[in-house]
Amino acid sequence: MRDDDLTTEEVAEQLKVSKLTVYDLIKKGELLSYRVGRQIRVELEALDADKNQNKRQQSPTVATTNSSQMIISGQDSSLDVLAKHLNESTPTLQFLRSYMGSLDGLIAMYQDKADIVSTHLFDGETGTYSLPYIHKILGSKSYIVLHLMKRKAGLFVQSGNPKNIHHWEDLHRSDLTLANRETGAGARVLLDEQLRLHNINRQQISGYHNIYTSHLDVASQIAKDKADIGIGSEQAAKMANVDFIEMIEESYDLVVLKTAKNKQVITQLQAILKSESFSHMLQSLNYNVSQTGQIIHEQ
């Protein structure tokens, strides 16, 4: 951490926007950030680049880093802990967090704007996670895919499940309002694939275009009675105090480009994933660690 890095309050003041807008920019990957305890800090250089290159009317971009910095993209809280472990084990590099979704993260990696990308993208054709998307997006690039963990994904419903929701097929019901994720998020891909597999017209779903940028945001809409159903992780459901209906155990994986710069990082990453302390942290979040650290694919 540098003394001139900014808190979210200071960023909001400089950009003349609300603090909620700052959090949204961080989640979308437009501002690079890292955590110090419970506090989020934004790099001053990233803010300056954003102010010079983005006027907020332009499409989102990912700020680039210098040669001593690396970006870890994804929203799961385990990635914050992973960044902490990497910063401690690799002092010559600074690992920053970007909270963009899985698909956007892979696209950023293709554009050399992300170094470690987390993915949980369901492919309805094969019934598998992520590899079909990784192969198509990264193409002939050289990369390694490491398994982080498995976590439960499913339906958020109001406490007590008053609407009697149990299956993907319930999404077609006219009496339900959906709280949805943004295009590119893993939960959004899961939803769209299930709608396709069950022949449900997305345009007939009330609330399909009501977009929220995190699992917790979606679950909170259910808790506030502003929506009846959403898609996300079990952890977010517990935090928002809504009921959770497990539909699938999703594979949450990490993708790293195999470059000279990343060689040491890949070695450290594999060591951390196989460490007892990191495994215990994942287990405390009720994640399945039976395959954590395994190489899923390498080319």
C-alpha positions as CSV (number, residue, x, y, z in Angstrom):
1,M,0.0,0.0,0.0
2,R,1.2,3.5,-0.8
3,D,0.5,6.6,1.3
4,D,-1.1,8.4,-1.7
5,D,-3.6,5.6,-2.5
6,L,-7.2,6.6,-1.9
7,T,-10.2,5.4,0.1
8,T,-13.5,4.9,-1.7
9,E,-14.7,8.1,0.0
10,E,-11.8,10.1,-1.4
11,V,-12.4,8.6,-4.9
12,A,-16.0,9.6,-4.7
13,E,-15.1,13.1,-3.8
14,Q,-12.5,13.4,-6.7
15,L,-14.9,12.0,-9.3
16,K,-17.9,13.9,-8.0
17,V,-20.0,10.7,-7.7
18,S,-21.6,8.7,-4.9
19,K,-19.7,6.1,-3.0
20,L,-22.1,3.5,-4.4
21,T,-21.0,4.5,-7.9
22,V,-17.3,4.0,-6.9
23,Y,-18.1,0.5,-5.7
24,D,-19.9,-0.2,-9.0
25,L,-16.8,1.0,-10.9
26,I,-14.6,-1.3,-8.9
27,K,-16.9,-4.3,-9.4
28,K,-16.9,-3.6,-13.2
29,G,-13.1,-3.5,-13.3
30,E,-12.9,0.2,-14.2
31,L,-11.0,1.0,-11.1
32,L,-8.2,-1.2,-9.7
33,S,-8.4,-1.8,-6.0
34,Y,-7.0,-3.9,-3.1
35,R,-8.0,-4.5,0.5
36,V,-6.3,-3.3,3.7
37,G,-8.2,-5.2,6.4
38,R,-11.9,-4.4,5.8
39,Q,-11.1,-1.2,3.8
40,I,-10.9,-1.0,0.0
41,R,-8.2,1.2,-1.4
42,V,-7.9,2.5,-5.0
43,E,-4.5,3.1,-6.6
44,L,-4.0,6.8,-7.4
45,E,-2.4,6.0,-10.7
46,A,-5.4,3.9,-11.7
47,L,-7.7,6.8,-10.8
48,D,-5.6,9.3,-12.8
49,A,-5.7,7.0,-15.8
50,D,-9.5,6.6,-15.4
51,K,-10.0,10.4,-15.2
52,N,-7.9,11.0,-18.3
53,Q,-9.3,8.2,-20.5
54,N,-12.9,7.7,-19.3
55,K,-15.6,10.3,-19.2
56,R,-18.1,7.7,-18.0
57,Q,-19.9,7.9,-21.3
58,Q,-17.5,5.6,-22.9
59,S,-17.7,1.8,-22.7
60,P,-15.9,0.2,-19.7
61,T,-12.2,-0.4,-19.9
62,V,-9.7,-2.0,-17.6
63,A,-6.9,0.1,-16.4
64,T,-3.5,-1.3,-17.3
65,T,-0.8,-1.9,-14.7
66,N,2.9,-1.4,-14.7
67,S,5.4,-4.3,-14.8
68,S,5.5,-4.8,-11.0
69,Q,1.7,-5.1,-10.7
70,M,-0.7,-8.0,-11.6
71,I,-4.5,-8.1,-11.7
72,I,-6.7,-10.8,-10.2
73,S,-10.2,-10.6,-11.6
74,G,-13.4,-12.0,-10.1
75,Q,-15.8,-11.4,-7.2
76,D,-15.5,-14.3,-4.9
77,S,-14.2,-13.4,-1.4
78,S,-11.6,-16.2,-1.7
79,L,-9.8,-14.1,-4.3
80,D,-9.1,-11.4,-1.8
81,V,-7.4,-13.9,0.5
82,L,-5.5,-15.3,-2.5
83,A,-4.3,-11.8,-3.4
84,K,-3.1,-11.4,0.2
85,H,-1.2,-14.7,0.1
86,L,0.4,-13.8,-3.2
87,N,1.5,-10.4,-2.0
88,E,3.1,-12.0,1.0
89,S,4.9,-14.7,-1.0
90,T,5.9,-12.6,-4.0
91,P,7.1,-9.2,-2.6
92,T,8.5,-8.1,-6.0
93,L,5.0,-7.9,-7.4
94,Q,1.8,-6.2,-6.2
95,F,-1.4,-8.1,-6.8
96,L,-4.5,-5.9,-7.3
97,R,-8.1,-6.9,-7.5
98,S,-10.6,-6.3,-10.3
99,Y,-14.2,-7.3,-9.6
100,M,-15.4,-7.9,-13.2
101,G,-17.4,-11.0,-14.2
102,S,-16.0,-14.2,-15.6
103,L,-16.6,-13.6,-19.3
104,D,-15.3,-10.0,-19.2
105,G,-12.2,-11.2,-17.3
106,L,-11.4,-13.7,-20.1
107,I,-11.8,-11.0,-22.7
108,A,-9.5,-8.7,-20.7
109,M,-7.0,-11.5,-20.5
110,Y,-7.1,-11.9,-24.3
111,Q,-6.4,-8.2,-24.5
112,D,-3.5,-8.6,-22.0
113,K,-5.3,-6.5,-19.4
114,A,-5.7,-9.2,-16.8
115,D,-3.1,-11.6,-15.4
116,I,-5.1,-14.1,-13.2
117,V,-8.8,-14.6,-14.2
118,S,-11.4,-16.6,-12.2
119,T,-14.1,-18.3,-14.2
120,H,-17.3,-20.2,-13.4
121,L,-19.0,-20.3,-16.9
122,F,-21.5,-23.0,-17.4
123,D,-21.7,-24.6,-20.9
124,G,-25.1,-26.1,-21.6
125,E,-23.9,-28.1,-24.6
126,T,-21.4,-30.1,-22.6
127,G,-22.7,-29.7,-19.1
128,T,-19.2,-28.6,-18.0
129,Y,-17.7,-25.4,-16.7
130,S,-15.4,-22.8,-18.3
131,L,-13.1,-24.8,-20.6
132,P,-15.3,-24.3,-23.7
133,Y,-15.3,-20.6,-23.2
134,I,-11.5,-20.4,-22.3
135,H,-10.6,-22.3,-25.5
136,K,-12.7,-20.1,-27.7
137,I,-11.7,-16.7,-26.2
138,L,-8.0,-17.3,-25.5
139,G,-7.5,-19.3,-28.7
140,S,-3.8,-20.1,-29.4
141,K,-2.5,-18.2,-26.3
142,S,-0.4,-20.3,-23.9
143,Y,-2.1,-20.7,-20.5
144,I,-2.8,-22.9,-17.5
145,V,-6.1,-23.5,-15.8
146,L,-6.0,-24.4,-12.1
147,H,-8.9,-25.5,-10.1
148,L,-9.7,-23.2,-7.1
149,M,-12.8,-24.8,-5.6
150,K,-16.4,-26.0,-6.1
151,R,-19.3,-24.0,-4.7
152,K,-23.0,-24.3,-4.6
153,A,-25.0,-22.2,-7.1
154,G,-28.8,-22.0,-7.3
155,L,-31.9,-19.9,-6.8
156,F,-32.4,-17.1,-4.3
157,V,-35.9,-16.9,-3.0
158,Q,-37.6,-15.0,-0.2
159,S,-37.4,-16.4,3.4
160,G,-39.8,-19.3,3.7
161,N,-40.2,-19.6,-0.1
162,P,-43.7,-18.1,-0.2
163,K,-43.9,-18.4,-4.0
164,N,-43.1,-22.2,-3.8
165,I,-40.2,-22.0,-6.2
166,H,-38.2,-25.2,-6.7
167,H,-37.0,-25.6,-10.3
168,W,-35.4,-23.8,-13.3
169,E,-38.8,-24.3,-15.0
170,D,-40.4,-21.9,-12.5
171,L,-38.6,-19.0,-14.2
172,H,-41.3,-19.0,-16.9
173,R,-44.0,-18.2,-14.3
174,S,-45.8,-14.8,-14.8
175,D,-46.1,-14.2,-11.1
176,L,-42.4,-14.0,-10.5
177,T,-40.0,-11.0,-10.8
178,L,-36.3,-11.7,-11.5
179,A,-33.3,-9.8,-10.2
180,N,-30.6,-10.5,-12.9
181,R,-26.9,-10.1,-13.2
182,E,-25.0,-8.2,-15.9
183,T,-23.9,-9.7,-19.2
184,G,-20.6,-11.5,-18.8
185,A,-21.2,-12.6,-15.1
186,G,-21.0,-16.3,-14.4
187,A,-24.4,-16.3,-12.8
188,R,-25.9,-14.6,-15.9
189,V,-24.3,-17.2,-18.2
190,L,-25.8,-20.0,-16.0
191,L,-29.2,-18.4,-16.1
192,D,-29.2,-17.9,-19.9
193,E,-28.0,-21.4,-20.5
194,Q,-30.7,-22.8,-18.3
195,L,-33.3,-20.7,-20.1
196,R,-32.1,-22.1,-23.4
197,L,-32.1,-25.7,-22.2
198,H,-35.6,-25.4,-20.8
199,N,-37.0,-23.4,-23.8
200,I,-37.9,-20.4,-21.8
201,N,-38.2,-17.1,-23.6
202,R,-36.1,-14.6,-21.7
203,Q,-38.1,-11.6,-23.0
204,Q,-41.2,-13.0,-21.2
205,I,-39.5,-13.0,-17.8
206,S,-40.5,-10.0,-15.6
207,G,-37.3,-8.3,-14.4
208,Y,-34.9,-10.0,-16.8
209,H,-33.5,-6.5,-17.6
210,N,-33.2,-5.5,-13.9
211,I,-29.4,-5.7,-13.6
212,Y,-27.3,-5.9,-10.4
213,T,-23.6,-6.2,-10.3
214,S,-22.9,-8.8,-7.6
215,H,-24.4,-12.0,-6.0
216,L,-25.0,-10.0,-2.8
217,D,-26.8,-7.2,-4.7
218,V,-29.2,-9.8,-6.3
219,A,-29.8,-11.5,-3.0
220,S,-30.5,-8.2,-1.3
221,Q,-33.3,-7.4,-3.8
222,I,-34.9,-10.7,-2.8
223,A,-34.5,-9.8,0.9
224,K,-36.1,-6.4,0.3
225,D,-39.1,-8.0,-1.5
226,K,-38.2,-6.1,-4.7
227,A,-37.9,-9.4,-6.6
228,D,-38.9,-13.0,-6.1
229,I,-36.1,-14.9,-7.6
230,G,-32.4,-14.6,-8.5
231,I,-29.3,-16.7,-9.4
232,G,-26.2,-16.8,-7.3
233,S,-24.0,-18.5,-4.7
234,E,-25.0,-20.0,-1.4
235,Q,-22.6,-17.7,0.5
236,A,-24.4,-14.6,-0.8
237,A,-27.8,-16.1,0.2
238,K,-26.6,-16.5,3.8
239,M,-25.2,-13.0,3.9
240,A,-28.5,-11.5,2.7
241,N,-30.7,-13.9,4.9
242,V,-32.7,-15.3,2.0
243,D,-33.5,-18.9,1.2
244,F,-31.2,-20.8,-1.2
245,I,-32.2,-23.7,-3.5
246,E,-29.1,-25.5,-4.7
247,M,-29.3,-26.3,-8.4
248,I,-25.7,-27.1,-9.3
249,E,-22.2,-27.4,-7.9
250,E,-20.1,-25.1,-10.1
251,S,-16.4,-25.3,-10.8
252,Y,-14.6,-22.2,-9.9
253,D,-11.2,-22.1,-11.7
254,L,-8.2,-19.8,-12.3
255,V,-6.7,-19.0,-15.6
256,V,-3.1,-17.7,-15.9
257,L,-1.2,-16.8,-19.1
258,K,2.1,-18.7,-19.4
259,T,4.6,-15.9,-19.9
260,A,8.1,-15.3,-18.6
261,K,6.7,-12.8,-16.2
262,N,4.1,-15.2,-14.9
263,K,6.4,-18.2,-14.4
264,Q,7.2,-17.4,-10.8
265,V,3.6,-16.4,-10.1
266,I,2.2,-19.8,-11.4
267,T,4.6,-21.6,-9.1
268,Q,3.6,-19.5,-6.1
269,L,-0.1,-19.9,-7.0
270,Q,0.1,-23.6,-7.1
271,A,1.9,-23.7,-3.7
272,I,-0.8,-21.5,-2.1
273,L,-3.7,-23.5,-3.5
274,K,-2.2,-26.7,-2.1
275,S,-1.4,-25.1,1.3
276,E,-3.2,-26.2,4.4
277,S,-4.0,-22.7,5.5
278,F,-5.7,-21.7,2.2
279,S,-7.6,-25.0,2.1
280,H,-9.0,-24.4,5.6
281,M,-10.1,-20.9,4.6
282,L,-12.0,-22.3,1.6
283,Q,-13.6,-25.0,3.8
284,S,-14.7,-22.3,6.3
285,L,-16.8,-20.8,3.4
286,N,-18.4,-24.3,2.8
287,Y,-16.5,-24.8,-0.5
288,N,-15.5,-28.2,-1.9
289,V,-11.7,-28.4,-1.9
290,S,-11.3,-32.0,-3.1
291,Q,-9.6,-30.9,-6.3
292,T,-8.2,-27.5,-5.3
293,G,-4.8,-26.9,-7.0
294,Q,-5.3,-29.5,-9.7
295,I,-4.3,-28.5,-13.3
296,I,-7.5,-28.6,-15.3
297,H,-5.8,-27.8,-18.6
298,E,-2.5,-26.5,-19.9
299,Q,-1.4,-25.4,-23.3
